[in-house]
């Protein structure tokens, strides 16, 4: 009997002293707590001292044996992504894995490039009784039916995309803020026109970015053309082909090219090199996702960086709040259930040489 009491006490301590509580007490992000306690953040400064002090105050430590005593949880978080090769998903994995690990949990990964494949991965992870589920929908995938099957009892957070399942929280990128930052920056360079090479038109984010591009171009008095702005694959070859079509002739040409992915932008720059067009002297180029490509092109590529640390922190906070992100069971004016939280985070425009005019 004494052993049972000790187990219950340890379980309660573990529940009350989560990494989320340590982050709140130290006034830092969950990811920062992860790095400090795992030793990946070696700098011994005020932040590190606050984290260690908060962990000590809450009696928090990375203790797999104690965590295993919590019979109602599995210490697993499921993550479903369309591919591990996409820059966004790759950077998300790099950010979330160490945070999950330091909180005595395991990350179970499911990869599916189609709606059907993702639905199977979600069902498989739910059947493994994960404590929470994070989903990055594939382009064009409508997972509402699948997610609604589990959302009443399983905390689920969707990253980006349209909120179609009312009890599934969403953490997304403020695409409007991203595109406004791009267009404002280009306008400050004194250009008069720009083209936009959008991503796959089946993607909610691609459609939203396409619409906001035109809105902000009008706001800042910049010109564009329907022939310049097309949807397509996020590949180097697509960027190369589009740039060759737009710039290899006597037609009126844009002074800047905005791309929905760094891979597209790299293809554009390769085409420009073949055509003898200089970047940024002749044409400005902007990418998206701030992948490794952006830091290795010549010149270095201006790109939009998602706030991955905040994305991970918000996802884990919402999972810890329970199903529907802790939303109260109330109804709106039309009698429908109020949706789970939708958190939109502003990305950062990383300005590099490719978009700063040097006439």
C-alpha positions as CSV (number, residue, x, y, z in Angstrom):
1,X,0.0,0.0,0.0
2,X,2.8,2.4,0.8
3,X,4.2,1.8,-2.7
4,X,0.9,2.7,-4.3
5,X,0.8,6.0,-2.3
6,X,4.3,6.9,-3.4
7,X,3.4,6.2,-7.0
8,X,0.4,8.4,-6.9
9,X,2.4,11.2,-5.3
10,X,5.1,10.9,-8.0
11,X,2.4,11.0,-10.6
12,X,0.9,14.1,-9.1
13,X,4.2,15.9,-8.9
14,X,5.0,15.0,-12.5
15,X,1.7,16.4,-13.7
16,X,2.0,19.6,-11.7
17,X,5.7,20.2,-12.7
18,X,5.5,20.0,-16.5
19,X,7.9,21.8,-18.8
20,X,5.0,24.2,-19.6
21,X,4.9,25.3,-16.0
22,X,8.7,25.7,-15.9
23,X,8.5,27.9,-19.0
24,X,5.7,30.1,-17.5
25,X,7.6,30.6,-14.2
26,X,10.9,31.4,-15.9
27,X,9.0,33.7,-18.4
28,X,10.6,31.9,-21.4
29,X,9.4,29.6,-24.2
30,X,9.1,25.9,-23.8
31,X,11.8,25.5,-26.4
32,X,14.2,27.6,-24.3
33,X,13.5,25.4,-21.3
34,X,14.2,22.4,-23.5
35,X,17.5,23.7,-24.7
36,X,18.7,24.7,-21.2
37,X,17.8,21.5,-19.4
38,X,19.0,19.3,-22.2
39,X,22.4,21.1,-22.3
40,X,22.0,22.3,-25.9
41,X,22.0,25.9,-24.7
42,X,25.4,26.2,-23.1
43,X,25.4,29.9,-22.4
44,X,25.2,30.5,-18.6
45,X,23.2,33.7,-18.5
46,X,20.2,35.1,-16.7
47,X,17.8,33.1,-18.9
48,X,19.6,29.8,-18.1
49,X,19.7,30.6,-14.4
50,X,15.9,31.5,-14.4
51,X,15.1,28.2,-16.1
52,X,17.2,26.1,-13.7
53,X,15.7,28.0,-10.7
54,X,12.2,27.5,-11.9
55,X,12.8,23.8,-12.5
56,X,14.3,23.4,-9.0
57,X,11.3,25.3,-7.5
58,X,8.8,23.1,-9.2
59,X,10.9,20.0,-8.5
60,X,11.0,19.3,-12.3
61,X,13.5,17.0,-13.8
62,X,13.8,14.8,-16.9
63,X,12.8,11.5,-15.2
64,X,11.6,8.8,-17.5
65,X,11.0,6.3,-14.6
66,X,8.7,8.8,-12.8
67,X,6.8,9.6,-16.0
68,X,6.1,6.0,-16.6
69,X,4.2,5.9,-13.3
70,X,1.4,8.0,-14.9
71,X,-0.8,5.1,-16.1
72,X,-3.3,7.4,-17.8
73,X,-0.8,8.8,-20.2
74,X,1.6,7.2,-22.8
75,X,4.2,10.0,-22.8
76,X,3.8,10.2,-26.6
77,X,3.0,13.0,-29.0
78,X,1.9,12.2,-32.5
79,X,3.0,14.4,-35.5
80,X,1.6,13.9,-39.0
81,X,3.3,15.8,-41.8
82,X,3.0,15.5,-45.6
83,X,6.8,15.0,-46.2
84,X,10.0,15.3,-44.3
85,X,11.8,16.9,-47.3
86,X,9.7,20.1,-47.3
87,X,11.7,23.0,-45.7
88,X,8.8,23.9,-43.3
89,X,8.3,20.4,-42.1
90,X,12.0,19.8,-41.7
91,X,12.5,22.9,-39.6
92,X,9.4,22.0,-37.6
93,X,10.9,18.6,-36.8
94,X,14.2,20.1,-35.8
95,X,12.5,22.4,-33.4
96,X,9.9,20.0,-31.8
97,X,11.9,16.8,-31.3
98,X,14.3,18.1,-28.6
99,X,11.4,19.8,-26.8
100,X,9.4,16.6,-26.7
101,X,12.5,14.6,-25.6
102,X,13.4,16.8,-22.7
103,X,9.8,16.5,-21.3
104,X,10.2,12.8,-21.0
105,X,8.1,12.1,-24.0
106,X,8.5,10.5,-27.4
107,X,7.6,11.8,-30.8
108,X,5.7,9.4,-33.0
109,X,5.9,10.5,-36.7
110,X,3.5,9.8,-39.4
111,X,4.2,10.9,-43.0
112,X,1.5,11.0,-45.7
113,X,1.4,13.1,-48.9
114,X,-2.3,12.7,-49.6
115,X,-5.5,13.1,-47.7
116,X,-6.0,9.3,-47.6
117,X,-2.5,8.6,-46.3
118,X,-2.7,11.3,-43.6
119,X,-6.1,10.0,-42.5
120,X,-4.5,6.5,-42.0
121,X,-1.6,8.0,-40.1
122,X,-4.0,9.9,-37.8
123,X,-6.1,6.8,-37.1
124,X,-2.9,4.7,-36.4
125,X,-1.5,7.3,-33.9
126,X,-4.9,7.7,-32.2
127,X,-5.1,3.9,-31.8
128,X,-1.7,4.0,-30.1
129,X,-3.3,6.3,-27.5
130,X,-0.9,9.3,-28.0
131,X,-1.4,12.0,-25.4
132,X,-1.8,14.7,-28.2
133,X,-1.7,15.0,-31.9
134,X,-0.2,17.7,-34.2
135,X,-1.1,17.7,-37.8
136,X,0.3,19.6,-40.8
137,X,-2.2,19.0,-43.6
138,X,-1.1,18.0,-47.1
139,X,-1.9,20.4,-49.9
140,X,-5.6,20.1,-50.8
141,X,-6.3,17.7,-47.9
142,X,-9.6,18.0,-46.0
143,X,-9.1,16.2,-42.8
144,X,-12.1,17.5,-40.9
145,X,-14.0,14.1,-41.0
146,X,-11.0,12.2,-39.6
147,X,-10.1,14.8,-37.0
148,X,-13.7,15.1,-35.8
149,X,-13.7,11.4,-34.9
150,X,-11.1,11.9,-32.2
151,X,-11.2,15.6,-31.3
152,X,-13.7,15.1,-28.4
153,X,-11.3,13.1,-26.4
154,X,-7.9,13.7,-27.9
155,X,-6.1,17.1,-27.9
156,X,-5.4,17.9,-31.5
157,X,-3.6,20.9,-33.0
158,X,-3.4,21.6,-36.7
159,X,-0.5,23.7,-38.0
160,X,-1.6,26.1,-40.8
161,X,-4.5,25.5,-43.2
162,X,-8.2,26.3,-42.8
163,X,-9.9,25.5,-39.5
164,X,-12.5,23.0,-40.7
165,X,-12.8,20.8,-37.5
166,X,-14.4,23.0,-34.8
167,X,-12.7,21.2,-31.9
168,X,-9.3,21.2,-33.4
169,X,-7.0,24.1,-32.5
170,X,-5.0,25.8,-35.2
171,X,-1.6,27.4,-35.0
172,X,-0.8,29.2,-38.2
173,X,1.3,31.8,-39.9
174,X,-0.1,35.2,-40.5
175,X,0.2,35.2,-44.3
176,X,-1.2,38.7,-44.6
177,X,1.5,40.1,-42.4
178,X,4.2,38.1,-44.3
179,X,3.1,39.4,-47.7
180,X,2.7,42.9,-46.4
181,X,6.3,42.8,-45.1
182,X,7.5,41.6,-48.5
183,X,5.7,44.2,-50.6
184,X,6.5,47.1,-48.2
185,X,10.2,46.2,-48.4
186,X,10.1,46.1,-52.2
187,X,8.3,49.4,-52.3
188,X,11.0,50.9,-50.1
189,X,13.5,49.9,-52.8
190,X,11.8,52.1,-55.3
191,X,10.5,49.5,-57.7
192,X,7.3,49.9,-59.7
193,X,6.3,46.3,-60.5
194,X,6.6,42.8,-59.3
195,X,5.7,39.2,-60.3
196,X,4.5,36.4,-57.9
197,X,5.3,32.7,-58.4
198,X,2.7,31.1,-56.1
199,X,2.7,27.6,-54.8
200,X,0.3,24.8,-55.5
201,X,-3.2,26.3,-56.0
202,X,-4.8,23.4,-54.0
203,X,-3.1,24.8,-50.9
204,X,-5.0,27.1,-48.5
205,X,-1.8,29.0,-47.8
206,X,-1.0,29.4,-51.5
207,X,-4.4,30.8,-52.3
208,X,-4.2,33.2,-49.3
209,X,-0.8,34.4,-50.2
210,X,-1.8,34.9,-53.8
211,X,-4.8,37.1,-52.7
212,X,-2.8,39.1,-50.2
213,X,-0.1,39.7,-52.7
214,X,-2.5,41.5,-55.0
215,X,-4.1,43.4,-52.1
216,X,-0.8,44.8,-50.9
217,X,0.5,45.5,-54.4
218,X,-2.6,47.8,-54.8
219,X,-2.0,49.3,-51.3
220,X,1.6,50.3,-52.1
221,X,0.8,51.4,-55.6
222,X,2.9,48.7,-57.4
223,X,2.0,47.2,-60.7
224,X,1.7,43.5,-61.6
225,X,0.2,41.5,-64.5
226,X,-1.9,38.4,-64.7
227,X,0.6,36.8,-67.0
228,X,3.4,37.2,-64.4
229,X,1.5,35.6,-61.5
230,X,1.0,31.8,-61.7
231,X,0.4,28.8,-59.4
232,X,2.8,25.9,-59.7
233,X,5.1,23.4,-58.0
234,X,7.6,24.5,-55.4
235,X,10.6,23.3,-57.3
236,X,13.8,24.7,-58.7
237,X,12.8,23.6,-62.2
238,X,9.5,25.5,-62.0
239,X,11.3,28.7,-61.0
240,X,13.8,28.3,-63.8
241,X,11.1,27.6,-66.5
242,X,8.9,30.5,-65.4
243,X,11.9,33.0,-65.3
244,X,13.0,31.9,-68.7
245,X,9.5,32.5,-70.0
246,X,9.1,35.9,-68.4
247,X,12.5,37.4,-69.0
248,X,13.7,35.8,-72.3
249,X,12.1,38.3,-74.7
250,X,11.2,41.9,-75.5
251,X,8.0,41.9,-73.3
252,X,7.6,44.3,-70.4
253,X,9.3,42.6,-67.4
254,X,8.8,43.0,-63.7
255,X,11.4,44.6,-61.5
256,X,11.0,42.1,-58.8
257,X,10.1,38.4,-58.4
258,X,8.4,37.1,-55.2
259,X,8.5,33.3,-54.8
260,X,6.4,31.1,-52.6
261,X,9.4,28.9,-51.8
262,X,13.2,29.3,-51.7
263,X,13.5,26.5,-54.2
264,X,11.5,28.4,-56.8
265,X,13.6,31.5,-56.1
266,X,16.8,29.6,-56.6
267,X,15.5,28.4,-60.0
268,X,14.7,32.0,-60.9
269,X,18.3,33.0,-60.0
270,X,19.8,30.2,-62.1
271,X,17.7,31.4,-65.1
272,X,18.8,35.0,-64.5
273,X,22.4,33.9,-64.5
274,X,21.9,32.1,-67.8
275,X,20.2,35.2,-69.3
276,X,22.8,37.7,-68.0
277,X,20.3,39.3,-65.6
278,X,22.0,40.6,-62.4
279,X,20.4,40.1,-59.0
280,X,19.8,42.6,-57.4
281,X,21.1,45.2,-59.8
282,X,18.5,44.4,-62.5
283,X,15.8,42.4,-60.7
284,X,15.1,41.8,-57.0
285,X,14.2,38.3,-55.8
286,X,12.4,37.2,-52.6
287,X,11.9,33.7,-51.4
288,X,9.8,32.0,-48.6
289,X,10.6,29.6,-45.7
290,X,14.2,30.8,-45.2
291,X,15.6,27.3,-45.9
292,X,19.3,26.5,-46.2
293,X,19.1,27.5,-49.8
294,X,18.5,31.2,-48.8
295,X,21.8,31.3,-47.0
296,X,23.9,29.7,-49.7
297,X,22.8,31.4,-52.9
298,X,24.9,34.1,-54.5
299,X,23.7,36.7,-53.7
300,X,22.1,35.5,-50.5
301,X,18.4,35.3,-50.7
302,X,15.9,37.5,-48.9
303,X,13.2,35.2,-47.4
304,X,10.4,34.8,-44.9
305,X,11.2,32.9,-41.7
306,X,8.4,31.2,-39.7
307,X,8.6,31.5,-35.9
308,X,9.2,27.8,-35.3
309,X,10.0,28.2,-31.6
310,X,6.7,30.0,-31.0
311,X,4.8,27.5,-33.2
312,X,6.0,24.6,-31.1
313,X,5.4,26.4,-27.8
314,X,1.8,27.2,-28.8
315,X,1.1,23.7,-30.0
316,X,2.3,22.1,-26.8
317,X,0.4,24.7,-24.7
318,X,-2.8,23.9,-26.6
319,X,-2.3,20.2,-26.3
320,X,-1.7,20.6,-22.5
321,X,-5.0,22.5,-22.3
322,X,-6.9,19.4,-23.3
323,X,-9.4,18.7,-26.2
324,X,-10.4,21.7,-28.2
325,X,-7.5,23.6,-26.6
326,X,-9.5,24.0,-23.4
327,X,-12.3,26.0,-25.2
328,X,-15.5,26.3,-23.1
329,X,-18.6,24.4,-24.2
330,X,-20.6,27.4,-25.2
331,X,-22.6,28.3,-28.3
332,X,-22.3,31.3,-30.6
333,X,-25.2,33.5,-31.7
334,X,-26.2,31.0,-34.4
335,X,-26.4,28.2,-32.0
336,X,-23.2,26.5,-33.2
337,X,-20.4,25.4,-31.0
338,X,-17.6,27.9,-30.5
339,X,-14.4,26.9,-32.3
340,X,-11.2,25.8,-30.6
341,X,-8.5,28.5,-30.4
342,X,-6.9,29.7,-33.7
343,X,-3.5,31.3,-33.0
344,X,-1.9,33.3,-35.9
345,X,1.8,34.1,-35.5
346,X,3.7,36.8,-37.5
347,X,6.7,35.6,-39.4
348,X,9.9,37.6,-40.0
349,X,11.3,38.9,-43.3
350,X,15.0,38.2,-43.3
351,X,16.4,40.9,-45.7
352,X,19.6,39.8,-47.6
353,X,21.4,41.0,-50.7
354,X,18.9,39.6,-53.3
355,X,16.3,42.3,-52.6
356,X,18.4,45.5,-51.9
357,X,18.9,47.6,-55.0
358,X,22.4,48.6,-56.0
359,X,22.0,50.8,-59.0
